[in-house]
Amino acid sequence: MNEIFKHICVVHGDGITMENKELELLDEDTAENEFKWYLNQKEGNRQEYIAFTFKNDLLKATEYTILLTQDCPSAEGPLKTTTEWSAEFCTYEPLKIIDWFPNINDEDQQTVGPGQSWSIRFNNSLDHSAIKKSIFKVEPIVSDLEKVLLGIEHTNDYSKKITILNNSQPNTVYTLSIQPGILKDVYGQTFEQDPTEEPIQFHVEESNSPLYGILRGESGLIIMDPGLLYEPHYSFIVCNYSELIIRINRVKPEHYKPNVLKFSAGFDDDNDYVEEEEDQNEAIEDNHNIPGEELLNEIIQTNCQRNEPKEIRISLKAYLTKSSGVGQLFIFITTTKKAYKECEHRYWGNTRAILVWLQCTRLAVDTFASSNKDGTLTALVTNLMTGIPIDQATVSILNQKEMTNQQGLCTIGRCKPQENTKKEILVVEKGDDLYMEVDIYPSRSTDDVYVWHVFNDRGLYRPKEDVHIKGYVRLVKIEGEAKIPTYAQGVIDYIICDPRREQLQESKVKLNRYGAFDIKFTLPDNVNLGTGYVEFRLPDSKSETTHYFEIQEFRRPEYVVSSMIRSSTAYYCHPTVDKYVVISCEGKLFAGGYLSDASVQWIVQAESTTYTPANRSDYIFGRAQSFSYFSRNKDLTPARKALLLMLILFFIYFQGKTDNKGQHEIRIIYHGIAQEPIIVRALAAITDLNSQTQETGRDFLIHPCRYYVGFRYVKSCGKKGEPVRTEVIVTDIDGNLINDILIQCEVIGYGKEQKEDQNGLTIFEEITDEQKLTVVSSNKDAVILDYIPKLDGGWGGGGGGGGERRDWIPNFTVHAELIGSTPREMKVTDSPYRPAIASHSMSLETPSSTIHIDIDVRQYVNNAPAKKAEVCLIVVDEAILSLTDHKLQSLLEIFYPGRSKKITQFHSRTRCLLFDPQQVEHLKKKIKESLYSDEDGGWGGGGGGGGERRGKFKSSAYDLGQKINVRSNFNPLACWTPSSVTDSSGRVSIEIKLPDNLTRYRVWALATNDKQYGFGEMSLTVQLPIMIRPSLPRFLNYGDTAYFSVILQNQTDLSLQLHTGLKATNAKLLTAQANRPAFGYSIVLPPNKRAAITFPIETVHAGTARFQFIVNTPRNKASPSLGDAIE
């Protein structure tokens, strides 16, 4: 350290060098405290820095350079630095103002508008305690009653800036002066304003705020609020435009055209903006083509004040039917040429004209257009205000008319819509009242379509392995409202590609008489890893699909893990009694037997969560908070602290070993009271003797109480000073309402109030409005709870089908609607007829043996044999399936897809413009705020598988002196029979020769005919009395040494002496005797136990090494000889 320090020098000013003796090394404690932020980033490399300080004070406003000269030594070796290193820093300057806003010398913004805030920026961070409002003076002063200086703001986030709130007037230059000797920076320097420097002046001009013209109002096809029909009017907002053109015409349904509500002034035929000002002005005063009979055409003076939005109401009573106040009006509002030229315009989102087709009516219509052959349309006519059905109303569309019945309903049959069918207009009349609904069009039924179901045997493959793919193609025909799948025929073109889209193969395959196909191909040795795919295409139908599969290098799992919670009851907190939950994990070998004596590592974690009782999702139940928040809360009760401490301590590692059944369990004890539900997650990582690890986990919920309090707002908004209504319920964890529970509800509102601190600085102090309410729960319905908010802003609070018929096809949908409430939908689904495969009890088999699987296919309803059904049989290693959770998808989801309702709904109430003065005031405020910004305001408006059982081995298979078969065929696919046909009894038998894997196989059988589908599965375990399972690396580099782990497993109920050995080629066994081609052990293995042994190996030559492992029992006439061998 001292050697490095000698190579450091500091230069400042005009090349003046400070001597090394003027520098001082810092001790380690001081350095860690001073540079903590730096050392945290360099954890583990604390020897990479050197810290020093200066013995004397540095000069102000001076640039210093730190130099580390070359030939500096290192603690890591003899090498020294070959170049010079340097870094610069500057000392602080005297406190001064460097800029202010607005500044007449600023190129971007020289002036601001009246009332906009000013700011001054200093070169150093200011001492907040030294800033006082009284030291700031602004001239000129308007009067004592109307002060210019309203407030001073300074925050730590912007420590170098002071913001000045003001009440400035237009076309005025204000000068700011600061009393000297009081304002300080964080270094203790005071501010001294130099009278010779440029004065701090703020230029306020009205012209700085552009005079933007704004016109806002509801446009399009709208319905008048029925509550205003006695004094009907239309209101809109205008800002800065001096005069407007108002035109009102009486219209009828025949006047309606698709583009009648579009105004194109300022745009050409290609919808491109016309930039020539003269063209725009001419377009604005051009007589827009307004349909109907003219009732009003005049120019009005708005008398708007500058930048003050104004609401204008146009009375419509004189233009409607005098007796009933109904009618159809077209309103056109735009600016005159003179008013347009007086203002500037933001063309994005700006409205230069308002076009309204206003329907003043008491009729409301809900229509439902069907896509069936006759294109029927159902209309429900009700009173717009009350929702009462209206009978004897005339409903017409496409020259067809019908009268509504007493329920306000009528149905009109139309011709089936075609591709070029235009949108239609529906007209409803009752006396002199009329309502029209435009753009009525039904959803067009889909055409006949081909659907594909393609699957493979296991989803995951290594290079050089075979991929088997099976597919079904059906032509789904539209017959009325149903979709009926039929066999597809033809030749399929397919292309096989690797993950990098490199083509591996291209070929064709013909669909058989069942509309099915199957292909097989081998992956190359050098294939790219990732997601490969096959593109299938039916050339004649232009139908295609893509099937994906994974190509990876992986280690085949040898066991599967699972976990469970001992009890399935609900768990509750208790203040004094300890509660506990028992969670267990289990490991099972695919080859049979349990994963005993395996290491288990548990991690248990707890955190707060939320819980909503069943069928109560429309209520709010509490809120989630993390424990990191509670750990900083000093107000926790002792019971809650105990629960918190206990749960935090669970977030640790706990180790153990599985027992003879491959199981391990832990007990989680909890106590104390929490105000939120707690979710506890337990994760177990089980590691086998050969270091193969798999994880499993479970979680459970601890309820804070047996009852939950839920609430919801009747309305999501309200007004200050007016009651806000909420509904409160108390339920158990199943959602059942509980009676006579006292509820104490605390409602808290948060806000901010502008104040001045002791120095006169403007601050925004947080204020709260707390209200405590009490109510008693009911088991019949929610109880009502009202509170009156005293603050503006957001508020929050918290507290503790029909019958089925079998003749309905899949996905039959019933739609019911109630006027004045949310529509309800009830989906009723019935499964079609389908065959199913019977499951068999599982037996134990040995590798390389030949087995027969009998498949019995029967009808789902009457159990009759399903003859001439095509059956696909797959037998695959479950160890491979467990890696990706590969499953076969049900054909029902594909060949009988979910059907949409195909009912297009139109509701007139969605067009109703409800009168809302509060919304108008909100819009006026938003428009005014946007005048000084870059934004404008907007108008608000199958079958099952068999169970597993332990089998007994046949000793005849291991007679004395029998040769041990060497297992070498480890294909994970035991059987792929893509197409077999059942006989007249609905049966088919398939012979399988099993590979040499010791594992559990999944057996899948899929059966199909022209309209039905069946699926069944079962498991099949293949094992030996004694088994050997080596775990080898995929490759070794030349010169490597490896220790091969080999697990021996005794599946019998006897203690066995075992001889095991290894024979290798192109690999050297590291034994005491050199050049031995074989090496072995002799051990005694207890019943149903496993043991791991290692063989040290060293590579000899580059190339492929081969190994043969063997285990057997000694020759003994009194007992059978058992053994296993693998290559």
Secondary structure by P-SEA (a helix, b strand, c coil): caaaaaabbbbcccccccccccbbbbcaaaaaaaaaaaaaaaccccccbbbbbbcccccccbbbbbbbcccccccccccccccccbbbbbccccccccccccccccccccccccccccccccccccccccccccccccccccccccccccbbbbccccccbbbbbbbccccbbbbbbbbcccccccccbbbbbccccccbbbbbbcccccbbbbbbccccccccccccccccccccccccccbbbbbbbbbcccccccccccccccccccccccccaaaaaaaaaccccccccccccccccccccccbbbbbbbbccccccccccbbbbbbbbbbcaaaaaaccccccccccbbbbbcccccbbbbbbbbccccbbbbbbbcccccccccccbbbbcccbbbbbccccbbbbbbccccccccbbbbbbbcccbbbbbcccccbbbbcbbbbbbbbcccccccccbbbbbbbbbbbccccccbbbbcccbbbbbbbbbcccccccccbbbbbcccccbbbbbbbcccccccbbbbbbbcccccccbbbbbbbbbbbbbcccccccccccbbbbbbcccccbbbbbbbbbbccccccccbbbbbbbbbbbbccccccccccccbbbbccccccccccccaaaaaaaaaaaaacbbbbbbbccccbbbbbbbbbccccbbbbbbbbbbbbccccbbbbbbbbbbbbcccbbbbbbbccccccccbbbbbbbbbbccccccccbbbbbbbbbbbbcccccccccbbbbbbbbbbbbbbbbbbccbbbbbbbbbccccccccccccbbbbccccccbbbbbbbccccbbbbbbbbbccbbbbbbbcbbbbbccbbbbbbbbbbbcccccccccbbbbbbbbbaaaaaacccccccccccccccccccbbbbbcccccccccaaaaaaaaaaaaaaccccbbbbccccbbbbbbbbbbbcccccccccbbbbbcccccccccccbbbbccccbbbbbbbcccccbbbbbbbbbbcccbbbbbbbbbbbbccbbbbbbbccccccbbbbbbbbbbbbcccccccccccccccccccccccccccccbbbbbbcccbbbbbbbbbbbccccbbbbbbbbbccccccbbbbbcccc
